[in-house]
Amino acid sequence: MKYALAFAASEFVNFRLIEFISLCQLHQVPLEATILDWTQEYWSLPYVVVNFRDDAEANLVVERSVLVKYVYHVWCEAPCLNDLLGMIQNLPNDLTDKYLNSGTSYKVVVSSANRKIGHEEKLAMIEDVLNAHPVVDAIVQLKNPEHQLQILLDYEPRNWVKGPPKGGAKLRRLFYGRLIGNSKRKELINGYRLANRVYLGNTSMDVRLAGIMANIGLCEPGSLIWDPFLGAGSIVIAASIWGALGAGSDIDYALLHGMGMSPKAGQGKRMDGECLRTNYRQYGLQSCYLDVVVADAASLHRLLRAPGVEDLMNPLHPVDSNPNIGLLDAILTDPPYGFRESSRRVAVQAVERAPSTVTADRLSEITGVPLTDLLKNNQTDALLTVPHDLPHIPHKETYPLSETHRDLMNLSVRLLKPGGRLVFWIPRKRDNSSALASVPHHPRLQLLAVCEQLMNAQNSRLMIAMSKLHPNDPDESDVRSAAAFFPAEPLLS
């Protein structure tokens, strides 16, 4: 049966197809039978028609979508109103009687895209549609009806500045049908708004984009999600909304432990206990909080071990992991680009420094040795040499982006289960070069999609979705298909 998806207008248009594909895969809905048109032009339209077996399947797929607002069962579709009215007259009774001739309540709503329709025009259209039915004896109820019938009008887009045109736009398509359901996007956006979040970072991911990443990562109850550049954990929070276990690591000790200044205007220092666990508690997701680790992504393979992997100290860069095993269901992350957040890792070689001296009180604090045992001859104001065997924070060095991406992909091959998803972001300079040329490649990771988000006129960033290949799958070619790239500018509006 045909169903129409109504999207949030002009919001992350180029992310629509990969999100919908992922939601279908998550619920084992066959793609070939569901998607009628795979082109990017079609998926940039305000209304997209797909196939579902029944209303339950349609609601199941759309429920957690970030970009779909409503789903409608399409009774008929036409290029103009007169053709639509003719089709309505021939609708089978077993399709319409349940909603228009069984004593139930209903209302008819008119929605349009790319043109604003006046109230009088809407009323006239509703009257024409109802008169086209041979018999209508259901009760009209504008508030909380049992059924909502919908007329969808799709007009040609026009270049306009002060709102959509009120007249003159060319009608492309009309749909007539019944509202089946809506997604939880409104609850997601309003309920998890960053402005109301207790624990926040300077570069916390937008709630909508984090939700899209969670959908593309196939997050579901019980799946294990890791963010190796955790920050304030906004991405794993989005995954845990749907029952996934959230965990991650970051090199910034102070950020993970809620130390230092808050990015919230006027707050000053962070509050006591302000950390990722606080956010999980705020949203009632404590059961989905796993843990956080202070570590850099370059050495994470020494801390995490997939079942069956014995050699933790083996270098990360050679691909020596067993492809049959895995620990994580998805790795979702936004590595620092070196602009607002610096990209750092633990230095390969320690930096030798001259011995330092501190006061006796400070040495007692960092060693835990009683002050009386450290002092000689009651010289409380003396400076003491710091021993070299004390615990210390390792020296850090710049982490080049190319090495960041290489380590991230090798880590994914090592730790992801076969079929597990890697979703991450990379920066891009908008010039004449191909966007796909800047996408890193790994022979055991299949490229699913590259979606662009504009940052300004010169720069953008790319969300890259990959899947770990199964053991019997051939290696992925380094030649990328242009169909995998979804540019920020919609090809059609």
Wavefront OBJ file of the C-alpha trace (Angstrom):
o trace
v 0.000 0.000 0.000
v 1.157 3.527 -0.758
v 2.025 5.931 2.035
v 3.176 9.554 1.864
v 5.915 10.843 4.148
v 5.688 14.528 5.083
v 9.068 15.960 6.072
v 10.152 18.908 8.156
v 10.507 21.639 5.533
v 14.063 22.217 4.261
v 15.634 20.635 7.343
v 18.675 18.432 6.601
v 17.090 17.469 3.285
v 20.119 15.483 2.126
v 19.991 13.256 5.240
v 16.473 11.962 4.525
v 17.209 8.924 2.400
v 19.979 7.402 4.520
v 17.923 7.892 7.700
v 14.877 6.220 6.153
v 16.968 3.343 4.768
v 18.514 2.805 8.202
v 15.143 2.790 9.958
v 13.845 0.216 7.479
v 16.917 -1.952 8.090
v 16.509 -1.568 11.839
v 12.973 -2.984 11.652
v 13.722 -5.588 8.928
v 11.501 -3.846 6.385
v 12.494 -4.870 2.821
v 13.981 -1.871 1.031
v 13.350 -2.899 -2.562
v 9.636 -3.278 -1.928
v 9.393 -0.105 0.164
v 11.337 2.583 -1.714
v 9.792 3.455 -5.078
v 12.322 6.081 -6.186
v 15.947 6.136 -5.004
v 17.012 9.428 -6.592
v 18.169 12.368 -4.496
v 15.897 14.680 -6.497
v 12.825 12.709 -5.453
v 13.822 12.592 -1.790
v 14.180 16.368 -1.690
v 10.453 16.784 -2.452
v 8.125 17.845 0.398
v 6.125 14.605 0.126
v 7.690 11.248 -0.690
v 5.599 8.173 -1.512
v 6.767 4.762 -0.290
v 5.240 1.306 0.121
v 4.407 -0.353 3.426
v 2.582 -3.595 4.071
v 0.164 -2.004 6.548
v -0.363 0.899 8.941
v 1.524 -0.830 11.748
v 4.676 -1.132 9.644
v 4.405 2.512 8.582
v 4.141 3.681 12.185
v 6.980 1.409 13.275
v 9.436 2.894 10.776
v 8.374 6.521 11.133
v 8.021 6.597 14.930
v 11.634 7.513 15.765
v 12.476 9.464 12.611
v 13.981 12.901 13.157
v 13.174 14.214 9.675
v 9.719 12.726 8.972
v 6.859 14.543 10.680
v 3.778 12.616 9.525
v 2.867 9.533 7.510
v -0.371 9.257 5.501
v -2.077 6.327 3.808
v -2.520 7.538 0.215
v -5.958 6.778 -1.189
v -5.347 8.535 -4.490
v -2.849 10.839 -6.176
v -3.380 13.205 -9.117
v -1.730 16.142 -10.914
v -4.759 18.444 -10.444
v -7.891 18.763 -8.307
v -10.367 17.737 -11.027
v -8.498 14.496 -11.656
v -8.376 13.865 -7.919
v -12.146 14.329 -7.581
v -12.709 11.806 -10.359
v -10.522 9.266 -8.593
v -12.347 9.792 -5.287
v -15.637 8.790 -6.913
v -14.124 5.429 -7.833
v -12.564 4.623 -4.457
v -13.685 1.177 -3.190
v -16.216 1.267 -0.374
v -14.228 -1.107 1.805
v -11.441 1.516 1.870
v -13.536 4.554 2.853
v -16.664 3.297 4.659
v -14.791 2.589 7.895
v -13.914 6.277 8.198
v -16.803 8.077 6.472
v -19.842 5.811 6.809
v -19.654 3.962 10.102
v -20.865 6.528 12.620
v -17.341 7.560 13.612
v -16.019 11.131 13.838
v -13.629 12.711 11.365
v -12.193 15.960 10.051
v -10.469 16.968 6.811
v -7.226 18.973 6.863
v -5.524 20.699 3.921
v -1.721 21.040 3.915
v 0.414 22.643 1.228
v 4.088 23.005 0.375
v 5.642 26.040 -1.361
v 2.374 27.987 -1.343
v 0.159 29.461 1.335
v -3.524 28.601 0.841
v -6.229 30.864 2.233
v -8.983 29.676 4.566
v -11.786 30.141 2.018
v -9.887 28.183 -0.623
v -9.329 25.366 1.845
v -13.018 25.184 2.757
v -14.011 25.052 -0.913
v -11.512 22.275 -1.574
v -12.735 20.243 1.410
v -16.345 20.622 0.255
v -15.459 19.458 -3.266
v -13.628 16.425 -1.925
v -16.458 15.372 0.404
v -19.059 15.864 -2.326
v -17.023 13.579 -4.571
v -17.741 10.679 -2.207
v -21.050 8.940 -3.033
v -22.081 8.886 0.637
v -20.668 10.540 3.773
v -22.594 10.126 7.030
v -19.809 10.230 9.625
v -19.774 12.991 12.245
v -17.585 16.046 11.683
v -15.545 16.758 14.807
v -12.763 19.330 14.603
v -11.271 18.573 18.027
v -9.875 15.101 18.665
v -11.697 13.222 15.894
v -11.296 9.484 15.573
v -9.977 9.850 12.023
v -8.226 12.646 10.154
v -8.426 12.791 6.369
v -5.740 14.805 4.618
v -5.381 16.715 1.351
v -1.722 17.342 0.497
v -0.783 19.858 -2.192
v 2.729 20.066 -3.602
v 3.510 23.236 -5.568
v 6.524 24.152 -7.686
v 9.032 26.083 -5.563
v 9.648 29.740 -6.302
v 12.374 32.116 -5.210
v 10.755 34.159 -2.463
v 12.071 36.144 0.466
v 9.094 37.207 2.578
v 7.166 33.980 2.956
v 5.656 31.602 0.389
v 3.614 33.073 -2.499
v -0.140 33.239 -2.064
v -0.929 32.723 -5.722
v 0.530 31.882 -9.083
v 2.500 28.812 -8.005
v 2.138 25.781 -10.249
v 0.610 22.691 -8.677
v 2.705 19.556 -9.134
v 0.798 16.855 -7.235
v -2.163 16.296 -4.929
v -2.582 13.480 -2.444
v -5.719 12.432 -0.637
v -5.706 9.965 2.197
v -5.721 9.396 5.927
v -3.313 10.386 8.679
v -1.700 7.248 10.065
v 0.649 8.684 12.652
v 3.473 11.040 13.435
v 7.061 10.676 14.562
v 8.451 11.523 17.992
v 10.686 14.239 16.565
v 8.852 16.984 18.485
v 9.302 15.167 21.797
v 12.947 14.520 20.944
v 13.732 18.142 20.096
v 11.801 19.709 22.977
v 12.519 17.083 25.614
v 16.286 16.940 25.062
v 16.995 20.568 24.197
v 20.648 21.486 24.776
v 19.715 24.745 26.497
v 18.024 22.794 29.314
v 20.777 20.204 29.710
v 22.711 20.204 32.996
v 26.055 19.052 31.595
v 27.084 20.749 28.377
v 30.236 21.175 26.282
v 31.410 23.883 23.917
v 30.744 21.722 20.859
v 27.810 19.537 21.940
v 26.093 17.994 18.918
v 22.738 19.404 17.816
v 19.922 17.215 19.167
v 18.503 16.590 15.683
v 21.843 15.584 14.177
v 22.629 13.365 17.161
v 19.242 11.691 16.683
v 19.943 11.141 12.983
v 23.317 9.598 13.855
v 21.617 7.262 16.348
v 19.148 6.147 13.674
v 21.858 5.589 11.063
v 23.870 3.701 13.697
v 20.907 1.297 14.141
v 20.759 1.967 17.880
v 18.201 -0.161 19.684
v 17.653 -1.584 23.183
v 20.722 -3.470 24.364
v 23.111 -2.335 21.637
v 26.519 -1.105 22.817
v 27.504 2.334 21.515
v 30.914 3.960 21.949
v 32.092 7.513 21.275
v 35.924 7.722 21.297
v 35.765 11.551 21.247
v 33.032 11.739 23.858
v 33.164 15.364 24.989
v 29.947 16.065 26.885
v 28.313 12.909 25.496
v 25.473 14.443 23.485
v 25.721 11.720 20.813
v 25.529 8.743 23.186
v 22.619 10.420 24.989
v 20.680 10.370 21.697
v 21.509 6.682 21.262
v 20.374 5.861 24.798
v 16.979 7.469 24.213
v 16.192 4.333 22.190
v 17.595 1.940 24.794
v 21.226 1.653 23.664
v 23.988 1.441 26.259
v 26.093 4.598 25.993
v 29.811 4.761 26.769
v 32.863 6.574 25.513
v 36.279 8.034 26.093
v 37.972 11.407 25.843
v 41.457 12.726 26.464
v 40.123 15.729 28.408
v 40.154 14.692 32.078
v 38.684 17.983 33.276
v 35.729 17.827 30.882
v 34.799 14.232 31.725
v 34.928 15.013 35.449
v 32.961 18.263 35.205
v 35.836 20.526 36.184
v 36.536 24.059 35.006
v 34.205 26.659 33.530
v 30.748 25.969 32.165
v 29.951 27.063 28.582
v 26.569 28.314 29.806
v 26.402 32.099 29.907
v 26.538 33.476 33.435
v 27.101 30.167 35.220
v 30.837 30.454 35.823
v 32.328 27.272 37.225
v 30.634 23.942 36.720
v 28.497 22.643 39.565
v 29.615 19.796 41.802
v 28.907 16.434 40.206
v 28.289 17.931 36.765
v 29.142 15.095 34.373
v 27.615 12.776 31.776
v 25.992 10.613 34.447
v 24.116 13.740 35.587
v 22.529 14.086 32.142
v 21.504 10.430 32.123
v 19.916 10.965 35.523
v 18.199 14.145 34.292
v 16.480 12.232 31.479
v 15.742 9.069 33.452
v 18.198 7.012 31.392
v 20.418 5.759 34.239
v 19.963 2.138 33.176
v 21.539 2.971 29.791
v 24.647 4.642 31.216
v 27.654 2.356 30.933
v 30.835 4.310 31.730
v 33.400 6.836 30.538
v 37.167 6.444 30.239
v 39.915 9.062 30.158
v 41.895 7.946 27.102
v 42.891 9.126 23.668
v 41.606 7.367 20.564
v 45.134 6.418 19.480
v 45.636 4.144 22.503
v 42.049 2.983 22.996
v 42.796 -0.437 21.509
v 44.890 -1.158 24.626
v 41.900 -0.588 26.900
v 39.072 -2.233 24.960
v 39.192 -5.819 23.816
v 36.752 -7.653 21.610
v 35.979 -11.236 22.684
v 38.724 -13.538 21.421
v 41.378 -10.841 20.947
v 44.340 -11.622 23.184
v 47.129 -9.251 22.120
v 46.174 -5.818 23.439
v 49.580 -4.261 22.786
v 49.723 -5.121 19.099
v 49.944 -1.890 17.043
v 46.608 -0.519 15.959
v 47.441 0.358 12.371
v 47.953 -3.157 10.917
v 44.546 -4.760 10.362
v 45.069 -7.944 12.338
v 41.743 -8.248 14.119
v 39.560 -11.296 13.703
v 36.699 -10.228 11.393
v 34.325 -12.790 12.929
v 34.163 -11.141 16.328
v 33.342 -7.744 17.741
v 32.508 -5.850 20.892
v 30.558 -2.777 19.784
v 27.350 -2.422 17.791
v 28.180 1.101 16.637
v 30.783 3.828 16.976
v 29.218 7.284 16.744
v 31.520 10.256 17.096
v 32.477 13.768 16.061
v 36.283 14.029 16.169
v 37.687 17.522 16.846
v 38.642 19.430 13.718
v 41.312 21.580 15.385
v 39.235 24.783 15.144
v 37.031 25.266 18.226
v 38.382 22.148 19.935
v 42.019 21.129 19.560
v 42.855 17.630 18.378
v 45.319 16.098 20.857
v 46.724 12.699 21.753
v 49.216 11.315 24.255
v 52.728 11.844 22.927
v 54.549 8.782 21.645
v 57.741 9.830 23.453
v 57.767 11.386 26.909
v 59.245 14.859 27.185
v 62.108 15.085 29.666
v 61.696 18.024 31.990
v 63.904 19.549 34.643
v 63.087 18.536 38.230
v 60.485 20.806 39.786
v 60.052 21.951 43.371
v 56.865 22.499 45.353
v 55.906 23.427 48.887
v 55.645 20.754 51.529
v 51.860 21.138 51.691
v 51.542 20.588 47.952
v 53.850 17.568 47.961
v 51.834 16.032 50.788
v 48.662 16.611 48.786
v 49.879 14.916 45.606
v 51.677 12.024 47.309
v 49.336 11.316 50.205
v 52.293 11.198 52.581
v 51.680 12.944 55.933
v 53.266 16.364 56.163
v 55.269 15.454 59.268
v 57.016 12.627 57.395
v 58.105 14.956 54.606
v 59.573 17.737 56.734
v 62.983 17.802 58.275
v 63.952 20.160 61.081
v 60.446 21.729 60.975
v 61.255 23.689 57.801
v 57.622 24.249 56.833
v 58.463 26.926 54.281
v 61.106 24.905 52.448
v 60.657 23.892 48.786
v 60.973 20.176 48.154
v 61.958 18.388 44.955
v 59.148 16.428 43.282
v 60.096 12.756 42.791
v 60.041 11.517 39.177
v 58.018 8.405 40.010
v 54.918 10.361 40.978
v 51.733 9.867 38.945
v 51.553 12.583 36.308
v 49.475 13.706 33.374
v 51.213 12.502 30.190
v 52.516 15.014 27.708
v 50.161 15.652 24.775
v 50.869 16.442 21.153
v 48.917 17.507 18.085
v 46.814 14.739 16.526
v 46.721 15.244 12.721
v 43.280 14.763 11.189
v 44.506 12.172 8.696
v 45.874 10.039 11.537
v 42.725 10.628 13.578
v 40.565 9.218 10.793
v 42.960 6.335 10.119
v 43.014 5.307 13.776
v 39.241 5.669 14.055
v 38.600 3.347 11.111
v 41.165 0.779 12.248
v 39.643 0.874 15.720
v 36.200 0.308 14.188
v 37.393 -2.724 12.225
v 38.958 -4.080 15.400
v 36.014 -3.529 17.767
v 32.797 -3.417 15.721
v 30.690 -6.500 15.221
v 30.245 -7.536 11.564
v 27.589 -5.227 10.160
v 28.217 -2.680 12.920
v 28.053 0.985 11.981
v 30.668 3.735 12.111
v 29.183 7.242 11.843
v 31.507 10.231 12.151
v 32.154 13.754 10.872
v 35.052 15.320 8.990
v 35.588 18.958 7.929
v 35.616 19.980 4.280
v 36.815 23.052 2.426
v 34.187 23.924 -0.173
v 36.102 24.309 -3.421
v 36.194 22.634 -6.802
v 37.641 19.402 -5.434
v 35.459 16.324 -5.090
v 33.947 15.791 -1.671
v 34.321 12.028 -2.042
v 38.068 12.465 -2.545
v 38.366 13.731 1.029
v 36.510 10.741 2.510
v 38.912 8.291 4.193
v 38.902 4.706 2.971
v 39.290 1.316 4.621
v 39.040 -2.010 2.749
v 36.893 -3.609 5.474
v 34.433 -0.730 5.846
v 31.641 -0.270 3.322
v 30.747 3.345 2.572
v 26.992 3.854 2.997
v 26.533 7.602 2.658
v 28.312 10.946 2.813
v 25.958 13.776 3.813
v 27.119 17.378 3.755
v 26.155 20.087 6.236
v 26.975 23.698 5.385
v 28.863 25.674 8.038
v 29.453 28.861 6.024
v 30.150 29.894 2.428
v 33.654 28.410 2.462
v 33.385 25.436 4.797
v 31.162 22.468 5.443
v 31.396 19.155 7.227
v 30.599 15.666 6.055
v 28.749 13.013 8.020
v 30.190 9.679 6.907
v 28.315 6.430 7.505
v 30.159 3.127 7.123
v 29.425 -0.497 7.918
v 31.919 -3.189 8.904
v 31.937 -5.922 6.280
v 31.136 -9.525 7.129
v 33.985 -12.068 6.968
v 32.980 -13.446 3.562
v 32.445 -10.049 1.942
v 35.118 -8.887 -0.528
v 37.207 -5.835 0.315
v 35.707 -2.441 -0.400
v 37.062 -0.650 -3.459
v 38.655 2.760 -3.016
v 36.640 4.000 -6.022
v 33.619 5.799 -4.578
v 30.221 5.972 -6.227
v 28.823 9.469 -6.706
v 25.440 8.108 -5.581
v 26.811 7.880 -2.034
v 27.340 11.649 -1.817
v 24.405 13.805 -0.712
v 25.387 17.486 -1.149
v 24.033 20.196 1.114
v 22.275 22.079 -1.667
v 19.108 20.182 -2.592
v 18.920 19.375 -6.276
v 15.188 20.025 -6.123
v 13.060 21.800 -3.515
l 1 2 3 4 5 6 7 8 9 10 11 12 13 14 15 16 17 18 19 20 21 22 23 24 25 26 27 28 29 30 31 32 33 34 35 36 37 38 39 40 41 42 43 44 45 46 47 48 49 50 51 52 53 54 55 56 57 58 59 60 61 62 63 64 65 66 67 68 69 70 71 72 73 74 75 76 77 78 79 80 81 82 83 84 85 86 87 88 89 90 91 92 93 94 95 96 97 98 99 100 101 102 103 104 105 106 107 108 109 110 111 112 113 114 115 116 117 118 119 120 121 122 123 124 125 126 127 128 129 130 131 132 133 134 135 136 137 138 139 140 141 142 143 144 145 146 147 148 149 150 151 152 153 154 155 156 157 158 159 160 161 162 163 164 165 166 167 168 169 170 171 172 173 174 175 176 177 178 179 180 181 182 183 184 185 186 187 188 189 190 191 192 193 194 195 196 197 198 199 200 201 202 203 204 205 206 207 208 209 210 211 212 213 214 215 216 217 218 219 220 221 222 223 224 225 226 227 228 229 230 231 232 233 234 235 236 237 238 239 240 241 242 243 244 245 246 247 248 249 250 251 252 253 254 255 256 257 258 259 260 261 262 263 264 265 266 267 268 269 270 271 272 273 274 275 276 277 278 279 280 281 282 283 284 285 286 287 288 289 290 291 292 293 294 295 296 297 298 299 300 301 302 303 304 305 306 307 308 309 310 311 312 313 314 315 316 317 318 319 320 321 322 323 324 325 326 327 328 329 330 331 332 333 334 335 336 337 338 339 340 341 342 343 344 345 346 347 348 349 350 351 352 353 354 355 356 357 358 359 360 361 362 363 364 365 366 367 368 369 370 371 372 373 374 375 376 377 378 379 380 381 382 383 384 385 386 387 388 389 390 391 392 393 394 395 396 397 398 399 400 401 402 403 404 405 406 407 408 409 410 411 412 413 414 415 416 417 418 419 420 421 422 423 424 425 426 427 428 429 430 431 432 433 434 435 436 437 438 439 440 441 442 443 444 445 446 447 448 449 450 451 452 453 454 455 456 457 458 459 460 461 462 463 464 465 466 467 468 469 470 471 472 473 474 475 476 477 478 479 480 481 482 483 484 485 486 487 488 489 490 491 492 493
